[in-house]
């Protein structure tokens, strides 16, 4: 009886600790946006961009896609320390697309920055952005 009670209490403690620490949570976000003259300007090339932030856990598979029928997209993802996690101009599929996508395993936990960008300074228009992170 005491062993069974100890096992129940130990299990409850593990559950409480996992809940309190947040554990790895799947991310499945969709955003609709537009790059306009009012958006921030990327200093090196004059392109417009929007920022998104998402909490990701080390080891999660991260997939981000940016699609637009109005301009050539460019996608960047920065790790919590600001270093590059991934970037892409044109997805490999379908051939000739101007949409952007990245797919990587998160090397560290924390708040990642997703930068929805235009390929060049002329890029303006509507876009959709999807961000997914899940256990590999």
PyMOL commands that set and color helices and strands:
alter all, ss='L'
color gray80, all
select helices_A, chain A and resi 2-21
alter helices_A, ss='H'
color red, helices_A
select strands_A, chain A and resi 27-35+40-41+48-56+60-67+73-78+84-88+100-105+110-118+125-135
alter strands_A, ss='S'
color yellow, strands_A
deselect
rebuild
show_as cartoon
